[in-house]
Amino acid sequence: MNNRDHTNTAVVAGATGMMGKQLVQLLLEDTAYKRVIVLVRRSVGITHPKLEERIVNFDRLESEVGADILQHADVFCTLGTTMQQAGSKEAFRKVDFEYPLSLAKLALQHHSASYIIVTAMWASEQSWMFYTRVKGELERELLSLGLPRLVILRPSLLTGDREGESLGDRATEVIFRIIDPFLIGPLARMKAIECKKVAKAMIVKACETKPAVEVLESEIIPQVDYARV
């Protein structure tokens, strides 16, 4: 399901998370992609004729990922953690800011076709919340690179099968399900969204070549027509 012919390779960073797993599965099913390369710290635990695992150290990404992987590829970034998982602001920033930015710089250097990334609703470098401020700072840096095609998706709460889901994660999902019918008008953008819908939108947007920069807010993501390409 691809309307262009200049790439048949997808590269995914963050393939072991909830969002990444869903994205990889869809890419493996997509006949347009002949290679799906995942950049991971540990094995994703699946085998497929199209799947290539590259075990990498993200602290040394520049020396471990080159043109053989990135040239002309669609690069998908679903890297991300939580403060609880990271354990500190410094560790969180490394995963959610430094690694995605390093990958984007390499994508530019090695002439990748596109760079598609998931950030967060309300991402802003002026945000009073550390999480959304880091996401906003990342977006600022990505926009300054001059990538040939940059797509930023800003979803609300993601729902799906979350590995190691905490009690807080489950409680948040329950709350969002309860309030969902009341999120109308300007509040509709806060509705929780299935990670599968986000993954589908990422693939659709990778198939497009223009505009050079595109930002999809959460309420727009479900409207992307996965069947149209």
C-alpha positions in Angstrom: 0.0 0.0 0.0 2.5 2.6 -1.2 2.1 5.1 -3.9 5.8 5.8 -4.5 8.5 3.6 -5.8 11.8 5.2 -4.5 12.0 3.1 -1.3 11.0 -0.4 -0.1 12.8 -0.2 3.2 11.4 0.7 6.6 13.6 1.3 9.7 12.0 1.3 13.1 13.6 2.5 16.3 11.6 1.6 19.4 10.2 -1.6 18.1 9.8 -3.3 21.5 7.3 -0.8 22.9 3.5 -0.9 22.5 3.5 1.6 19.6 6.6 0.0 17.9 5.3 -3.5 18.1 2.0 -2.5 16.4 3.9 -0.5 13.7 6.3 -3.4 12.9 3.4 -5.8 12.5 1.7 -3.5 10.0 4.9 -2.9 8.1 5.5 -6.6 7.8 2.1 -7.0 6.3 2.6 -4.1 3.9 3.5 -5.4 0.5 5.3 -2.2 -0.4 8.1 -2.8 2.1 10.5 -5.6 1.3 12.8 -4.9 4.3 11.8 -3.9 7.8 14.8 -3.2 9.9 14.4 -2.8 13.6 17.0 -1.0 15.7 16.7 -2.5 19.2 18.6 -3.2 22.4 17.1 -6.6 22.7 15.4 -9.0 20.3 11.8 -8.4 19.4 11.2 -12.1 19.6 9.6 -12.7 16.2 10.8 -14.0 12.9 9.7 -13.0 9.5 11.3 -13.2 6.0 11.2 -9.3 5.7 12.4 -8.6 9.3 16.0 -7.7 10.0 17.1 -7.1 13.6 20.0 -4.9 14.4 21.0 -4.9 18.1 22.4 -1.5 18.7 23.7 0.6 21.6 21.8 3.9 21.2 24.6 5.7 23.0 26.8 4.8 20.1 24.3 5.1 17.3 26.6 7.1 15.0 29.1 4.3 14.8 26.5 1.5 14.6 24.0 2.8 12.0 25.0 3.8 8.6 24.0 4.2 5.0 23.5 0.5 4.5 20.5 0.8 6.8 19.2 4.4 6.4 19.8 5.3 2.8 16.5 6.0 1.0 14.6 4.3 3.8 11.5 5.5 5.7 12.7 6.0 9.2 10.0 5.5 12.0 10.8 6.6 15.5 8.6 5.4 18.4 11.3 5.7 21.0 10.0 6.7 24.4 9.9 5.9 28.1 8.2 7.2 31.3 9.6 8.9 34.3 8.8 5.8 36.3 10.7 3.6 33.9 13.6 6.0 33.4 14.2 6.7 37.0 15.4 10.3 36.5 14.9 13.3 34.3 18.4 12.8 32.8 17.6 9.2 31.8 14.2 10.2 30.4 15.7 13.0 28.3 18.3 10.6 26.9 15.6 8.2 25.6 13.0 10.8 24.5 15.3 13.6 23.3 18.9 12.5 22.6 18.3 9.2 20.9 15.5 10.4 18.5 17.5 13.5 17.6 20.7 11.4 16.9 18.7 9.1 14.7 17.2 12.0 12.8 20.7 13.5 12.2 21.8 10.2 10.8 18.7 10.0 8.6 19.6 13.3 7.2 23.3 12.4 6.7 22.5 9.2 5.0 19.7 10.5 2.8 16.7 8.7 4.2 13.5 9.4 2.4 11.5 10.4 5.4 11.5 10.6 9.2 8.2 9.9 11.0 8.1 10.3 14.8 5.5 10.1 17.6 5.8 12.9 20.2 2.9 13.9 22.4 -0.2 16.1 22.6 0.7 19.6 23.9 4.4 19.2 23.1 5.9 22.6 23.6 9.3 23.9 24.6 7.4 26.4 26.8 5.4 23.7 28.6 5.4 23.7 32.4 5.3 19.9 32.3 8.7 18.3 31.9 7.4 15.5 29.7 5.7 17.8 27.1 8.6 20.3 27.4 11.1 17.7 26.4 8.9 16.6 23.5 8.6 20.2 22.4 12.4 20.7 22.6 12.8 17.6 20.4 10.4 18.9 17.8 12.2 22.3 17.7 15.5 20.5 17.0 14.0 18.2 14.4 12.4 21.1 12.6 15.8 22.9 12.4 17.5 20.0 10.7 16.0 20.5 7.3 14.9 16.9 6.7 13.5 16.2 3.3 10.3 14.8 4.8 9.4 15.2 8.5 6.1 14.0 10.0 5.3 14.6 13.6 2.3 12.9 15.2 1.0 14.2 18.6 -1.4 11.7 20.0 -3.3 11.9 23.2 -3.3 8.9 25.6 -2.3 5.8 23.6 -4.3 2.6 24.3 -3.4 -1.0 23.5 -1.5 -3.9 25.0 1.1 -2.2 27.1 4.0 -4.4 28.3 4.6 -4.1 32.0 1.5 -1.9 32.4 1.4 -0.3 35.8 -1.6 0.2 38.0 -1.4 3.9 37.2 -1.5 3.1 33.4 -4.6 1.0 33.8 -6.3 3.6 36.0 -5.6 6.3 33.5 -7.1 4.2 30.7 -10.2 3.5 32.7 -10.6 7.2 33.5 -10.3 8.1 29.8 -12.9 5.5 28.9 -15.3 7.0 31.4 -14.9 10.6 30.3 -14.7 9.8 26.5 -18.4 10.5 25.8 -18.0 13.9 27.3 -15.0 15.0 25.3 -16.8 16.9 22.5 -16.1 20.2 20.7 -12.7 21.6 21.6 -12.2 18.8 24.1 -12.5 16.1 21.5 -8.8 16.3 20.8 -8.2 14.8 24.3 -9.9 11.5 23.4 -7.6 8.5 23.9 -6.5 6.9 20.7 -5.6 3.3 19.8 -1.9 2.9 19.0 -2.9 0.9 15.9 -4.6 4.0 14.4 -1.4 6.0 15.0 0.7 3.3 13.4 -1.5 3.3 10.4 -1.3 7.0 10.0 2.5 6.8 10.3 2.7 4.4 7.3 0.3 6.5 5.2 2.3 9.6 5.8 5.5 7.8 5.0 4.0 7.0 1.6 3.6 10.7 0.8 6.4 13.1 -0.3 4.8 16.5 0.5 4.8 18.7 2.4 8.3 18.7 3.7 7.0 19.1 7.2 3.7 17.8 8.5 2.3 17.9 12.1 -0.7 15.7 12.9 -2.6 16.6 16.1 -4.4 13.8 17.9 -7.9 14.5 16.6 -6.6 14.4 13.0 -4.8 11.1 13.2 -7.9 8.8 13.1 -9.1 10.7 9.9 -6.0 9.5 8.0 -7.3 7.0 5.4 -5.2 3.9 5.7 -6.9 2.3 2.7 -6.3 5.1 0.2 -2.7 4.3 -0.7 
